[in-house]
Structure formats: structure tokens, C-alpha cells
């Protein structure tokens, strides 16, 4: 890609070198350093995504170490129910050697087997291909359920978290801003998100297909967006008995208050109360951000409260909240993200025409970003022009021609000062105008 900027040529005169000359040069731009390492439902078993999950408590420390160890410019970490992605800038190619170094920094305790798994299952994207991929992710074209709007909010939150921790700067800000703009354009100009079938609605539909009683005792573990949405679905379907467990009792009470009515019972508990809860249950739905399984065999046995009948378990967490031993050792109807894959594929087939339209919009927005990035890169370089010109003037006045200036009378020095100020303004404005003209010409 051609990049327009200010460069220092060894053949320039001293003043030209200090000022710089505007011309087209071939160099690696930020866009050419854009990289993505992704783990998605396409290549990684969803149950294995927890290997790459970062808990909020150690996210910053771990990403800072990866950034330092791998010499990355910026880094953004995105985790959803069916993908984990690392978006960053680097001059390195994403070959096996780099990936091994990246994951060794990501998890210092990983042995050879874990490192090999990560390298084998990683999807990698570079340069404009990375931008196209990220646009597609936010536009829900790469999702397990195409048309699922939640992803755009997840992208924004992921950026806000990493930006607040000092992991990103100006280029990824531009990337994320343009990504969100692209996604909004897709949702506005296509019908891909009309009557959307989200992960939550698919889970609720799968649950209802089991025909549970409307009197079922439902345990909700977590009180975030996913649990809130699915609980509202269930209330609309006529379910009336909820017990909510969350790390923050305040958030449990907040959700309970939202669900509570004259016909709905919703009790709030802290997460620790799971260990002593003895009122039994029929359906357990969980979605937290815990690093380790919350529903262990011990806790599950206690929750059964001498009622070993077949239960419905719904686990929408990444990593999983329900330990695999619970599923294997007990009679259950188990629903997790893997169970939603077939429905999601049918959903994609029904939206193929809108998908193609949306894909065209995404490709168009990638082309628009090239122009945006060239303009921004030039804008940043042009900020140096006034500084360089003032440096030349100050050196001429205070060093190169200092002795000659001393011999001038006061009126002559004043006139010369006015002339230099006039030339300074002109020398600043002319390259600015030229730069804008060049940008317009290259865009055409």
C-alpha cells in the first residue's frame, strides 16, 4: 500500500531534511501491521474455548505481558460465548514460531501439549484480511447465529475495557470506531437482524422443546445480560418460580426485582448460598464469567436435595459453569452452545441473500477504511510540519545568521522578523494544501 508521509532523504539539503518533503513512499502502515488470532466455533470445539479465557481480575496483567514479550504495539481482547479473539498490531508474520511465542507468553504454565493445541486451532488474519474479519464479526456475519446484535455491544465493551487499561491507542481506536459504524450500517441497510434468533432465544426455544411444567423451579446462576434476557423470555412463556444466585447479592436483588410481580416469585441469593440451598429445582440455567466451574459434583448433589429426578441444565457460560462430571454422572437434559449449532446453521441458510448483501457492505467499508487511514496517517505526520519549520527559523535566527543579524539596525531586524513570520505561515499552509490534494487524487 502506498503511504503519503514526510520522509528524510539523505540527498536533501539541511533545510529540506529538517522540513521534510511530501511524496509517495512504500512502507508498512498500521493497517499492514494489523493482526488477529481467533478461536471460534468454526475450528475450536466450544467446550475448549475456556483454555483461552481471561478473567477480569488478571486480564490486564496477562495482556500487558503478552504485549511486552511479543513486541506488540496495541492489543484488544474479545471474549463471547462462541469466540475468543486477540486483535493487535505487530510487524511479525503469524507463523508457527510467532504463535508459539505468543501462547507461551499468554500462559506461562502451559506444557507442550497445550501450546500445540493453541497453535493448531488458531485462526489467523493479517493486514486488510484482519480488518475484513473483524468487521464481519461485529456485523454478526461470522457468528454462530447470524444476525445476533449482541456482538456489537460486546466489541464496544471489549475495547472500552482494554482502552481503560492502557492496552490500546489511536490506531485500534480508529479500527473499533469504524467497525461499529460498519456493523450499524449492516443492521440498518439489510434485514439480516430482522426477527433475530440470538443464542439466548435459541437456548430458550430448546428448553421449551423439552416441555417443562410452567411450575418448574428455576435456578438462575448469574445476573448479567444473558441471564437477564433468558429470564425475561421465560416469564413471557409463563414460568413463575425463580431463584437467582450471583456473586453480587445486590445484582441478584436487582434482577429479582425486575422479574417479581403478583404472579412471579423471584428470590435473590449470593453465589455462596448455592452450597446450602435445599429447596430443590427442576431447571438450572447458568451464565457467569467465573474462571472455574461453579456447579461442581458436590454442589450439584447438594442442590438436588434428595430429589434425584432428571433435571434440565442450560450452560451458556464461557468457560463452562457446570463441571463435565455433573453431566456424565447424573440423569439430565443438557443444553449448551454446541447444542445450538444445528439451529444456527439452518438460520444462516434462511438468511443467505441478506448475508450476501451484508458481506458486500463490509467489503465496501474496508475500502473506505483505507482512505480513512491514509487521511489519519497524513494528518498525524502533518502535525510535525509547523514544528520543523519553526526549528529552521529559530536556528537561522539564533545560530546560522546570528552574527549578521547583530549588525542590522532595529528597523531592519523588525522588517526581517515580519518577513520570516510571513514565510513561516506560508510554508506551513502550502504543504497542508498539497497534502489534501494528494489525498483526494489517490482516493479517486
C-alpha positions as CSV (number, residue, x, y, z in Angstrom):
1,X,0.0,0.0,0.0
2,X,1.2,3.5,-0.8
3,X,1.6,5.8,2.2
4,X,1.9,9.5,1.8
5,X,4.1,11.0,4.5
6,X,7.1,13.2,5.4
7,X,10.4,11.4,5.0
8,X,14.0,12.3,5.4
9,X,16.1,11.6,2.2
10,X,19.9,11.6,2.6
11,X,20.2,13.7,-0.6
12,X,18.2,16.6,0.8
13,X,19.8,19.9,1.8
14,X,19.9,20.7,5.5
15,X,16.7,22.8,5.4
16,X,14.9,20.2,3.3
17,X,15.8,17.5,5.7
18,X,14.6,19.5,8.6
19,X,11.3,20.3,6.9
20,X,10.7,17.0,5.0
21,X,9.3,16.5,1.5
22,X,5.8,15.3,0.7
23,X,5.9,12.4,-1.7
24,X,4.6,8.9,-2.0
25,X,6.7,6.1,-0.4
26,X,6.1,2.4,0.1
27,X,6.2,1.5,3.8
28,X,4.4,-0.7,6.3
29,X,1.4,1.2,7.5
30,X,-0.6,0.4,10.7
31,X,-3.1,-1.4,8.6
32,X,-0.4,-3.6,7.2
33,X,0.6,-4.4,10.8
34,X,-3.0,-5.4,11.9
35,X,-3.1,-8.9,13.2
36,X,-5.9,-11.2,14.7
37,X,-5.6,-14.6,16.4
38,X,-9.0,-16.1,16.8
39,X,-10.6,-19.2,18.3
40,X,-14.1,-19.6,17.1
41,X,-16.8,-22.3,16.7
42,X,-15.5,-22.9,13.2
43,X,-12.2,-24.5,14.2
44,X,-12.2,-24.9,18.0
45,X,-14.6,-27.1,20.0
46,X,-16.7,-24.7,22.0
47,X,-16.0,-26.6,25.2
48,X,-12.3,-25.9,24.7
49,X,-12.6,-22.2,24.4
50,X,-12.2,-21.9,28.2
51,X,-8.5,-22.6,27.6
52,X,-8.1,-19.0,26.3
53,X,-10.5,-17.2,28.7
54,X,-9.0,-14.4,30.7
55,X,-10.8,-13.5,33.9
56,X,-11.2,-9.8,34.5
57,X,-9.0,-9.9,37.6
58,X,-5.9,-10.9,35.7
59,X,-6.7,-9.7,32.1
60,X,-4.6,-6.6,32.2
61,X,-1.5,-8.2,33.7
62,X,-1.6,-11.1,31.3
63,X,-2.2,-8.9,28.2
64,X,0.5,-6.5,29.2
65,X,3.0,-9.3,29.5
66,X,2.0,-10.7,26.1
67,X,2.3,-7.2,24.6
68,X,5.8,-6.7,26.1
69,X,7.0,-10.2,25.3
70,X,5.9,-10.3,21.7
71,X,6.7,-6.6,21.0
72,X,3.1,-5.6,20.1
73,X,2.0,-2.0,19.6
74,X,-1.5,-2.4,20.8
75,X,-3.8,-5.3,21.9
76,X,-7.5,-5.9,22.3
77,X,-9.1,-9.0,23.8
78,X,-12.6,-10.0,22.9
79,X,-14.5,-12.9,24.5
80,X,-18.0,-14.0,23.7
81,X,-20.0,-17.2,24.0
82,X,-18.6,-18.7,20.8
83,X,-15.3,-16.9,20.2
84,X,-12.1,-15.5,21.8
85,X,-10.0,-13.1,19.7
86,X,-6.8,-11.2,20.1
87,X,-6.6,-8.1,17.9
88,X,-3.2,-6.4,17.9
89,X,-0.6,-4.6,15.8
90,X,2.8,-6.2,15.0
91,X,5.3,-6.4,12.2
92,X,5.7,-10.1,12.7
93,X,4.0,-12.7,10.5
94,X,1.7,-15.1,12.3
95,X,3.7,-18.2,11.6
96,X,4.1,-21.2,13.9
97,X,7.1,-19.7,15.6
98,X,5.3,-16.4,16.5
99,X,2.2,-18.2,17.6
100,X,4.2,-20.5,19.9
101,X,5.9,-17.4,21.4
102,X,2.6,-15.6,21.8
103,X,0.9,-18.5,23.6
104,X,3.9,-19.2,25.8
105,X,3.6,-15.6,27.0
106,X,-0.2,-15.9,27.3
107,X,0.1,-18.9,29.6
108,X,3.5,-19.5,31.1
109,X,2.3,-22.7,32.8
110,X,1.3,-24.4,29.5
111,X,3.2,-27.5,28.6
112,X,4.0,-28.6,25.0
113,X,0.6,-30.2,24.6
114,X,-1.4,-27.1,25.4
115,X,0.9,-24.9,23.2
116,X,0.4,-27.3,20.3
117,X,-3.3,-27.3,20.8
118,X,-3.4,-23.5,20.6
119,X,-1.2,-23.3,17.5
120,X,-3.3,-26.0,15.7
121,X,-6.7,-24.4,16.4
122,X,-5.8,-20.7,16.0
123,X,-7.3,-18.9,13.0
124,X,-5.0,-16.1,11.9
125,X,-5.7,-12.9,9.9
126,X,-3.3,-10.2,8.7
127,X,-3.5,-6.8,7.2
128,X,-6.8,-6.0,5.4
129,X,-7.9,-9.6,5.8
130,X,-7.8,-9.0,9.6
131,X,-9.9,-5.8,9.2
132,X,-12.4,-7.6,7.0
133,X,-12.7,-10.4,9.6
134,X,-13.3,-8.0,12.5
135,X,-15.9,-6.1,10.5
136,X,-17.6,-9.4,9.8
137,X,-17.5,-10.4,13.5
138,X,-19.2,-7.2,14.6
139,X,-21.7,-7.4,11.8
140,X,-22.6,-10.9,13.0
141,X,-21.6,-12.5,9.7
142,X,-19.1,-14.7,11.4
143,X,-21.3,-15.6,14.4
144,X,-22.7,-18.9,15.3
145,X,-26.1,-17.2,14.9
146,X,-26.0,-14.8,12.0
147,X,-27.9,-11.6,12.8
148,X,-27.2,-11.6,16.5
149,X,-27.0,-8.0,17.5
150,X,-25.4,-8.6,20.9
151,X,-21.9,-8.9,19.3
152,X,-21.7,-5.1,18.6
153,X,-22.1,-4.3,22.3
154,X,-19.5,-7.0,23.2
155,X,-17.0,-5.4,20.8
156,X,-17.6,-2.0,22.3
157,X,-17.2,-3.2,25.9
158,X,-14.1,-5.2,25.0
159,X,-12.5,-2.1,23.5
160,X,-13.5,0.1,26.5
161,X,-12.0,-2.4,28.9
162,X,-8.7,-2.7,27.1
163,X,-8.5,1.1,26.4
164,X,-9.1,1.9,30.1
165,X,-6.2,-0.5,30.9
166,X,-3.8,1.3,28.5
167,X,-3.6,-1.6,26.1
168,X,-4.8,0.3,23.0
169,X,-4.1,3.6,21.4
170,X,-5.0,5.6,18.3
171,X,-5.0,3.0,15.6
172,X,-7.2,0.4,17.3
173,X,-9.5,3.3,18.3
174,X,-10.0,4.0,14.6
175,X,-10.4,0.3,13.9
176,X,-13.1,-0.2,16.5
177,X,-14.9,3.1,15.7
178,X,-15.1,2.1,12.0
179,X,-16.0,-1.5,13.0
180,X,-19.0,-0.3,15.0
181,X,-20.0,2.1,12.2
182,X,-19.8,-0.8,9.7
183,X,-22.0,-3.1,11.9
184,X,-24.6,-0.4,12.3
185,X,-24.7,0.1,8.6
186,X,-25.2,-3.7,8.0
187,X,-28.0,-3.8,10.6
188,X,-29.7,-0.7,9.1
189,X,-29.4,-1.5,5.4
190,X,-30.1,-5.2,5.4
191,X,-32.7,-7.4,7.0
192,X,-30.1,-9.8,8.4
193,X,-31.1,-8.9,12.0
194,X,-34.9,-8.8,11.5
195,X,-36.6,-11.1,14.0
196,X,-33.2,-12.1,15.2
197,X,-32.5,-15.6,16.7
198,X,-29.9,-15.0,19.4
199,X,-28.1,-17.5,21.4
200,X,-30.4,-16.7,24.3
201,X,-33.6,-17.2,22.2
202,X,-32.2,-20.4,20.8
203,X,-31.5,-21.7,24.2
204,X,-35.0,-20.7,25.4
205,X,-36.5,-22.4,22.4
206,X,-34.5,-25.6,23.0
207,X,-35.6,-25.6,26.6
208,X,-39.3,-25.2,25.8
209,X,-39.0,-28.1,23.3
210,X,-38.5,-30.3,26.4
211,X,-42.0,-29.2,27.6
212,X,-41.2,-28.4,31.2
213,X,-44.0,-27.5,33.6
214,X,-44.7,-23.8,34.0
215,X,-44.5,-24.6,37.7
216,X,-40.8,-25.6,37.4
217,X,-38.5,-24.4,40.0
218,X,-35.8,-22.5,38.1
219,X,-32.3,-21.7,39.4
220,X,-30.6,-18.8,37.6
221,X,-26.8,-18.6,38.3
222,X,-25.5,-15.2,37.3
223,X,-27.3,-11.9,36.8
224,X,-25.7,-10.5,33.7
225,X,-27.1,-9.7,30.3
226,X,-27.5,-13.3,29.2
227,X,-29.4,-14.5,32.3
228,X,-31.5,-11.3,32.4
229,X,-32.6,-11.9,28.8
230,X,-33.4,-15.5,29.1
231,X,-35.3,-15.0,32.4
232,X,-37.5,-12.4,30.6
233,X,-38.2,-14.9,27.8
234,X,-39.2,-17.5,30.4
235,X,-41.5,-15.0,32.2
236,X,-43.3,-14.3,28.9
237,X,-43.7,-18.0,28.4
238,X,-45.5,-18.3,31.8
239,X,-42.7,-19.6,34.1
240,X,-43.3,-18.3,37.6
241,X,-40.7,-19.6,40.1
242,X,-37.1,-18.2,40.1
243,X,-34.2,-18.3,42.5
244,X,-31.3,-16.1,41.4
245,X,-27.7,-16.6,42.6
246,X,-24.9,-14.1,41.8
247,X,-21.5,-13.1,43.2
248,X,-23.0,-9.7,43.9
249,X,-26.1,-10.0,46.1
250,X,-27.1,-6.5,45.0
251,X,-27.3,-7.6,41.4
252,X,-29.3,-10.7,42.3
253,X,-31.8,-8.5,44.1
254,X,-31.9,-6.1,41.1
255,X,-32.8,-8.9,38.7
256,X,-35.3,-10.4,41.2
257,X,-37.0,-7.0,41.4
258,X,-37.2,-6.9,37.7
259,X,-38.9,-10.3,37.5
260,X,-41.0,-10.1,40.6
261,X,-44.7,-9.5,40.2
262,X,-48.1,-10.6,41.6
263,X,-47.7,-13.8,39.6
264,X,-43.9,-14.3,39.6
265,X,-41.8,-15.3,42.6
266,X,-38.1,-14.3,42.4
267,X,-35.8,-14.8,45.3
268,X,-32.2,-13.4,45.4
269,X,-29.2,-15.1,46.9
270,X,-25.4,-14.7,46.8
271,X,-23.3,-17.3,45.0
272,X,-22.1,-18.8,48.2
273,X,-25.7,-19.7,49.1
274,X,-25.6,-22.4,46.4
275,X,-23.7,-24.6,48.9
276,X,-26.6,-24.6,51.4
277,X,-29.7,-24.2,49.1
278,X,-32.0,-27.1,49.9
279,X,-35.3,-26.2,48.2
280,X,-34.7,-28.3,45.2
281,X,-35.0,-27.4,41.5
282,X,-36.2,-28.6,38.1
283,X,-34.2,-26.3,35.7
284,X,-30.8,-24.8,36.3
285,X,-29.6,-22.1,33.9
286,X,-26.1,-20.6,34.3
287,X,-24.0,-17.9,32.7
288,X,-21.2,-16.3,34.7
289,X,-17.7,-15.1,33.9
290,X,-16.1,-17.4,36.6
291,X,-12.7,-18.9,35.6
292,X,-13.6,-22.4,37.0
293,X,-16.8,-24.4,37.1
294,X,-19.3,-23.2,39.7
295,X,-21.6,-26.2,39.6
296,X,-19.3,-29.0,40.9
297,X,-20.5,-32.5,41.6
298,X,-20.6,-31.7,45.3
299,X,-22.7,-28.5,44.9
300,X,-25.0,-30.3,42.4
301,X,-25.6,-33.2,44.8
302,X,-26.5,-30.7,47.5
303,X,-28.8,-28.7,45.2
304,X,-30.7,-31.9,44.3
305,X,-31.9,-32.1,48.0
306,X,-32.8,-35.8,47.8
307,X,-34.7,-35.3,44.6
308,X,-32.6,-37.3,42.0
309,X,-35.1,-36.9,39.2
310,X,-34.0,-35.9,35.7
311,X,-33.2,-32.2,35.5
312,X,-32.8,-29.7,32.7
313,X,-29.4,-27.9,32.7
314,X,-28.5,-25.0,30.5
315,X,-24.9,-23.8,30.5
316,X,-24.3,-20.6,28.4
317,X,-21.0,-19.7,30.0
318,X,-17.5,-19.4,28.6
319,X,-15.7,-21.1,30.2
320,X,-18.3,-23.7,31.3
321,X,-20.0,-23.2,34.7
322,X,-21.1,-26.8,35.0
323,X,-18.4,-29.4,35.6
324,X,-18.4,-32.2,33.0
325,X,-18.6,-34.8,35.8
326,X,-22.1,-33.4,36.7
327,X,-23.3,-34.1,33.1
328,X,-21.7,-37.5,32.9
329,X,-22.8,-38.8,36.4
330,X,-26.4,-37.6,36.6
331,X,-29.6,-38.0,34.6
332,X,-30.0,-34.6,32.9
333,X,-31.2,-32.9,29.7
334,X,-28.2,-30.8,29.0
335,X,-28.2,-27.7,26.7
336,X,-25.1,-25.8,25.9
337,X,-23.8,-23.8,23.0
338,X,-22.8,-26.9,21.0
339,X,-26.5,-27.9,21.0
340,X,-27.4,-24.7,19.2
341,X,-25.0,-25.3,16.2
342,X,-27.6,-27.1,14.0
343,X,-30.3,-24.5,14.6
344,X,-27.7,-21.7,13.8
345,X,-26.8,-23.4,10.5
346,X,-30.4,-23.5,9.5
347,X,-30.7,-19.9,10.5
348,X,-27.8,-19.0,8.2
349,X,-29.3,-20.9,5.2
350,X,-32.5,-18.9,5.6
351,X,-30.7,-15.6,5.6
352,X,-28.3,-16.3,2.7
353,X,-29.5,-13.4,0.5
354,X,-29.2,-10.9,3.3
355,X,-25.9,-12.3,4.2
356,X,-24.5,-11.7,0.7
357,X,-25.8,-8.1,0.8
358,X,-24.2,-7.6,4.2
359,X,-20.9,-9.0,3.0
360,X,-20.8,-6.5,0.2
361,X,-21.3,-3.7,2.7
362,X,-18.5,-5.0,4.8
363,X,-16.1,-5.1,1.8
364,X,-17.1,-1.6,0.8
365,X,-16.4,-0.4,4.4
366,X,-12.9,-2.0,4.3
367,X,-12.2,0.1,1.2
368,X,-13.5,3.2,2.9
369,X,-11.1,2.5,5.9
370,X,-8.1,2.6,3.6
371,X,-9.0,6.2,2.7
372,X,-9.8,7.0,6.4
373,X,-6.4,5.5,7.5
374,X,-4.4,7.3,4.8
375,X,-6.1,10.6,5.8
376,X,-5.4,10.0,9.5
377,X,-1.8,8.9,8.9
378,X,-1.1,12.0,6.9
379,X,-2.9,14.2,9.4
380,X,-0.6,12.9,12.2
381,X,2.5,13.4,10.1
382,X,1.5,16.9,9.1
383,X,1.4,17.9,12.7
384,X,5.2,17.8,12.5
385,X,5.4,20.5,9.8
386,X,4.9,23.6,11.9
387,X,7.4,22.3,14.5
388,X,10.0,21.6,11.8
389,X,9.6,25.0,10.1
390,X,9.9,26.8,13.4
391,X,13.0,24.9,14.2
392,X,14.5,26.0,10.9
393,X,13.6,29.6,11.5
394,X,14.9,29.6,15.1
395,X,18.2,28.0,14.0
396,X,18.6,30.6,11.2
397,X,18.0,33.5,13.6
398,X,19.9,32.2,16.6
399,X,22.7,30.3,15.1
400,X,23.4,30.4,11.3
401,X,22.8,34.1,10.8
402,X,23.1,35.4,14.4
403,X,26.3,37.4,13.7
404,X,24.9,39.1,10.6
405,X,21.6,39.9,12.4
406,X,23.5,41.7,15.2
407,X,24.8,44.2,12.6
408,X,21.3,45.2,11.5
409,X,19.6,48.2,12.9
410,X,16.3,47.8,14.9
411,X,14.0,48.7,11.9
412,X,15.8,46.2,9.6
413,X,15.5,43.4,12.3
414,X,11.8,44.2,12.7
415,X,11.2,44.0,9.0
416,X,13.1,40.8,8.7
417,X,11.1,39.3,11.6
418,X,7.9,40.2,9.8
419,X,9.2,38.6,6.6
420,X,10.2,35.4,8.4
421,X,6.8,35.2,10.2
422,X,5.0,35.6,6.8
423,X,7.2,32.9,5.2
424,X,6.6,30.6,8.2
425,X,2.8,30.8,7.8
426,X,3.1,30.3,4.0
427,X,5.5,27.4,4.4
428,X,3.1,25.7,6.8
429,X,-0.1,26.3,4.8
430,X,1.3,25.2,1.4
431,X,2.2,21.6,2.3
432,X,-1.1,21.3,4.1
433,X,-3.0,22.2,0.9
434,X,-0.8,19.9,-1.2
435,X,-1.4,17.0,1.2
436,X,-5.2,17.4,0.9
437,X,-4.9,17.5,-2.8
438,X,-2.8,14.3,-2.9
439,X,-5.3,12.5,-0.6
440,X,-8.1,13.5,-3.0
441,X,-6.2,12.4,-6.0
442,X,-5.2,9.0,-4.6
443,X,-8.8,8.4,-3.4
444,X,-10.1,9.0,-6.9
